[in-house]
C-alpha cells in the first residue's frame, strides 16, 4: 500500500480535514500497523482499531462501526471551512 508507494511519500501530511482511520485488528490487506502509520502521518487524525474484525468493519460489525462514526462526527465542529 502507501508504505511502499513512493508517490504517497509525504502526501498524507497534506491532508487538512479531520480524518478517521478505521481498521480491523485482523485485517491482512490494510493491517493495523499500516493504519497506525497513516494516522501518525495525517495531522489531526483519529485511529480506531476494531477487535475481531478483518477488512470490512461496516459489514462485520455495523453497529460498532456506526457508533465509531457517530462519535467521530459529533466531535467535529459544526462548520468546517476550507483553509
Protein Blocks (a to p, Z undefined) as FASTA:
>chain_A
ZZlmmklgoklmmpmbdcdddddfklcklgfklmmmmmmmmghiacdddehiaflmmlmm
mmlmmmmmmmmmmmpcfbdcdZZ
